[in-house]
Structure formats: C-alpha cells, structure tokens
C-alpha cells in the first residue's frame, strides 16, 4: 500500500500550477528542491482542507449557551436604551435618512455666523445685540430694536427753569417728555405742577409751579422730580 500525503492544517497562499516544462515526478512534494512536483498542488489542497476541518471543529466545540449570546448582544448594544437598541430604531431616530450626516453638515453650514449677526445680514426675526444697547442707573437710557429710545433721570426744580441734558442725544428727535414730582402738599390745597418746554434732541426744560384751588401761586425751587423722555 502506497503512503498518502502528510496533511498539515495550513492555509497555503496559493495552489501551484504544474508547468509544461515540469517533470512528471511523484513522491513526497518539495517544490524548492524540485521533488514530487506532481504532488505539490495536491499537498496544498490537502493542507487547506485540513485547516478548514480544524476551524469547523473549533466552532462545533464552542458550544455557545444562551447566556453567551445574551452577553455578546449586550456588549454590542453597549447598554443603549430600549428605544434605541435595534438597527430599525436607530434608523427611525435618524429620520430614515441615509444621508443623515450630510443633512446635519448642511444644516450647520446654513446657520448664522457671529459675523452675520454683528453685520446685520439677517432677516427681521432677529436683531443684533448692539440694537438692545443701553445705560442703566438713576439716569439712563434704553435703545430698542425698532429704533425707539427711552431715557429717564431725576433732578430738582430750580428757582426759575431746570435744564435737563439727556444721557444720549436722540438721532431723529425727542417725541415726548413727562415729569412727575414727589407727592407732597406744600400748603393747604396747593400742589406742585411740573411743566416741560423747549424740547430738543439733547435736552428739555422743566419748571415747577405751585398751583392751588384758584390760580398759580408761583414757582418752587428744590422740589425733587423724575422725568421720562421718549424719542428715536
């Protein structure tokens, strides 16, 4: 009985092709030494077969349990919430959009940049931060996005006229000025009445008159009052 090829569990990189010039020689194959040339490709096929058989045997011996499968699945999903632990749920979360990454990238590209906001290259739904500027305190002002400007302050009446300079000059004009005094009765049935006049973009003039039941009783000095001006 002739001996068979000695198989090895190896995955040979290639199967040798016998050339027309190769001698037909049997025996143990050794291509490097030119021995058993006829058996060289058979040896490579036998080695590959032995390697495949060994791999199948390892799979058969693995004997995976349900617990092993559960652990492998848990490791795969990495503790994801129940609503996102399947591929279908993940796809739904992305809006079933196969180009989700490109969509998000485009959305980021379309967003307003800080330069757009500061330059005013925006539509009417937004306003630049400098359009909400203001100065706050006992005397102050506030500019609104519409262009309206509100200014306020406190002062006291002089013996004749009290001149108030606005903290900020109105670019187009002052539209209204009002003043209110400290609620004090200076004499029986006599009260202070504040009057404003000579209004410009930068100032207003106030005068406090003492009014009684019948007629004005004259001006009053050193009476505290608060004023409010509105313009644009």
C-alpha positions as CSV (number, residue, x, y, z in Angstrom):
1,X,0.0,0.0,0.0
2,X,1.4,3.4,-1.0
3,X,1.7,6.1,1.7
4,X,-0.7,9.1,1.5
5,X,0.3,12.8,1.6
6,X,1.1,14.2,5.0
7,X,-1.6,16.8,5.6
8,X,-0.9,19.9,7.7
9,X,-3.6,22.3,8.9
10,X,-2.2,25.3,7.0
11,X,-3.8,27.7,4.6
12,X,-1.4,27.7,1.7
13,X,-1.2,31.1,0.0
14,X,-1.7,29.6,-3.5
15,X,-2.1,26.3,-5.4
16,X,0.9,25.6,-7.6
17,X,0.2,25.2,-11.3
18,X,2.2,22.4,-13.0
19,X,4.0,23.9,-16.0
20,X,4.6,22.1,-19.3
21,X,8.3,22.0,-18.6
22,X,7.9,20.4,-15.2
23,X,9.0,16.8,-15.0
24,X,6.3,14.3,-14.0
25,X,7.8,13.2,-10.8
26,X,5.9,11.5,-7.9
27,X,6.9,11.1,-4.3
28,X,6.9,13.5,-1.3
29,X,6.3,17.0,-2.7
30,X,9.1,19.6,-2.3
31,X,8.9,22.4,-4.8
32,X,12.0,24.2,-3.6
33,X,14.1,21.0,-4.2
34,X,12.2,20.0,-7.4
35,X,11.0,16.8,-5.8
36,X,7.5,15.2,-6.2
37,X,6.4,18.1,-8.5
38,X,3.2,16.3,-9.4
39,X,2.1,16.2,-5.8
40,X,2.8,19.8,-4.9
41,X,-0.7,21.2,-5.8
42,X,-2.3,18.1,-4.2
43,X,-0.4,18.8,-1.0
44,X,-1.6,22.5,-0.9
45,X,-5.2,21.4,-1.4
46,X,-4.9,18.8,1.3
47,X,-3.4,21.4,3.7
48,X,-6.3,23.8,3.1
49,X,-8.8,21.0,3.6
50,X,-7.2,20.1,7.0
51,X,-7.2,23.8,8.0
52,X,-10.9,24.2,7.2
53,X,-11.7,21.0,9.1
54,X,-9.9,22.3,12.1
55,X,-11.9,25.6,12.0
56,X,-15.2,23.7,11.8
57,X,-14.2,21.5,14.7
58,X,-13.4,24.6,16.8
59,X,-16.9,26.0,16.1
60,X,-18.5,22.7,17.0
61,X,-16.6,22.6,20.3
62,X,-17.5,26.2,21.2
63,X,-21.0,25.1,22.4
64,X,-22.3,28.7,22.9
65,X,-25.1,29.0,25.5
66,X,-28.0,31.4,25.6
67,X,-26.1,33.3,28.3
68,X,-23.1,33.7,26.0
69,X,-25.4,35.0,23.2
70,X,-27.1,37.5,25.6
71,X,-23.7,38.7,26.8
72,X,-22.5,39.2,23.2
73,X,-25.6,41.2,22.3
74,X,-25.4,43.3,25.4
75,X,-21.8,44.1,24.6
76,X,-22.8,45.0,21.0
77,X,-25.6,47.5,22.0
78,X,-23.5,48.9,24.9
79,X,-26.4,49.5,27.3
80,X,-28.4,51.5,24.8
81,X,-31.9,52.4,25.9
82,X,-34.7,50.1,24.9
83,X,-36.0,52.6,22.3
84,X,-32.6,52.6,20.5
85,X,-31.3,49.0,20.8
86,X,-32.2,47.8,17.3
87,X,-31.0,48.9,13.9
88,X,-34.6,49.8,12.9
89,X,-35.0,52.0,15.9
90,X,-31.7,53.7,15.2
91,X,-32.8,54.3,11.6
92,X,-36.1,55.8,12.8
93,X,-34.2,58.1,15.2
94,X,-32.3,59.4,12.2
95,X,-35.5,60.0,10.3
96,X,-34.8,57.0,8.0
97,X,-32.4,59.4,6.2
98,X,-29.5,57.5,4.6
99,X,-27.7,60.9,4.1
100,X,-28.2,62.0,7.7
101,X,-24.6,63.1,8.2
102,X,-24.7,65.2,5.0
103,X,-28.0,66.7,6.1
104,X,-26.6,67.7,9.5
105,X,-23.5,69.1,7.9
106,X,-25.6,71.3,5.6
107,X,-27.7,72.5,8.5
108,X,-24.6,73.6,10.3
109,X,-23.4,75.4,7.2
110,X,-26.7,77.3,6.9
111,X,-26.6,78.6,10.5
112,X,-26.0,82.2,11.2
113,X,-22.4,83.1,12.0
114,X,-21.4,85.7,14.5
115,X,-20.2,87.9,11.7
116,X,-23.7,87.7,10.1
117,X,-25.3,88.7,13.4
118,X,-22.9,91.6,14.0
119,X,-23.1,92.9,10.5
120,X,-26.9,92.8,10.3
121,X,-27.0,90.3,7.5
122,X,-30.1,88.7,9.0
123,X,-33.9,88.8,8.4
124,X,-36.5,90.6,10.5
125,X,-36.9,87.8,13.0
126,X,-33.6,88.6,14.7
127,X,-31.8,91.7,16.0
128,X,-28.2,92.5,16.5
129,X,-27.1,92.6,20.1
130,X,-26.0,96.3,19.8
131,X,-29.6,97.2,18.9
132,X,-30.5,96.4,22.5
133,X,-27.9,98.7,24.0
134,X,-28.5,100.9,27.0
135,X,-27.1,102.5,30.1
136,X,-28.7,101.9,33.4
137,X,-28.8,103.8,36.7
138,X,-30.7,106.6,38.3
139,X,-30.2,108.4,35.0
140,X,-30.1,106.1,32.0
141,X,-31.4,105.1,28.6
142,X,-32.5,102.0,26.6
143,X,-32.4,101.6,22.8
144,X,-35.0,99.1,21.3
145,X,-34.6,97.2,18.0
146,X,-37.4,99.3,16.5
147,X,-35.3,102.4,16.9
148,X,-37.3,103.7,19.9
149,X,-35.2,105.2,22.7
150,X,-36.4,105.7,26.2
151,X,-34.4,107.9,28.7
152,X,-35.0,108.8,32.3
153,X,-33.5,110.6,35.2
154,X,-34.0,112.5,38.5
155,X,-33.5,116.2,39.3
156,X,-34.8,119.1,41.4
157,X,-36.6,122.3,40.4
158,X,-34.6,125.5,40.3
159,X,-35.8,128.9,41.2
160,X,-36.6,129.6,37.5
161,X,-36.0,126.8,34.9
162,X,-34.4,123.4,35.3
163,X,-32.4,122.3,32.2
164,X,-32.1,118.5,31.7
165,X,-29.5,117.1,29.3
166,X,-30.4,113.7,28.0
167,X,-27.8,111.0,28.6
168,X,-28.0,110.1,24.9
169,X,-28.8,112.5,22.1
170,X,-31.9,111.4,20.1
171,X,-30.8,110.8,16.5
172,X,-34.1,111.9,15.0
173,X,-35.9,113.7,17.8
174,X,-37.5,113.6,21.2
175,X,-41.2,112.8,20.8
176,X,-42.4,113.2,24.4
177,X,-41.2,114.3,27.8
178,X,-43.1,113.9,31.1
179,X,-42.1,114.7,34.7
180,X,-43.6,113.7,38.0
181,X,-42.8,115.2,41.4
182,X,-42.6,113.8,44.8
183,X,-46.2,113.7,46.1
184,X,-46.1,116.5,48.7
185,X,-48.7,119.0,49.7
186,X,-46.8,122.3,50.2
187,X,-49.8,124.2,51.6
188,X,-53.5,123.7,52.1
189,X,-54.9,122.8,48.7
190,X,-51.7,123.8,47.0
191,X,-49.6,121.3,44.9
192,X,-46.6,121.3,42.6
193,X,-47.3,121.1,38.8
194,X,-44.5,120.2,36.5
195,X,-44.3,121.7,33.1
196,X,-41.8,120.9,30.2
197,X,-40.8,123.0,27.2
198,X,-38.0,123.9,24.8
199,X,-37.5,120.2,23.9
200,X,-34.6,119.4,21.6
201,X,-32.7,116.3,20.6
202,X,-30.4,116.8,23.6
203,X,-32.3,118.5,26.3
204,X,-35.6,119.6,27.9
205,X,-36.5,122.5,30.2
206,X,-38.7,122.0,33.2
207,X,-40.4,124.4,35.6
208,X,-42.3,123.6,38.8
209,X,-45.3,125.8,39.6
210,X,-47.3,125.9,42.8
211,X,-51.0,125.6,41.9
212,X,-53.8,126.0,44.3
213,X,-57.6,125.9,44.1
214,X,-57.8,129.1,42.0
215,X,-54.6,130.2,40.4
216,X,-50.9,129.5,40.2
217,X,-49.1,130.7,43.3
218,X,-45.6,130.9,41.8
219,X,-42.6,128.7,41.1
220,X,-41.0,126.3,43.6
221,X,-37.3,125.5,43.9
222,X,-35.5,122.5,45.2
223,X,-38.5,120.2,44.7
224,X,-37.4,116.7,43.6
225,X,-38.9,115.3,40.4
226,X,-38.3,112.4,38.0
227,X,-38.5,112.8,34.2
228,X,-39.0,110.4,31.3
229,X,-38.3,111.1,27.6
230,X,-39.2,109.0,24.6
231,X,-37.9,109.5,21.1
232,X,-35.9,107.9,18.2
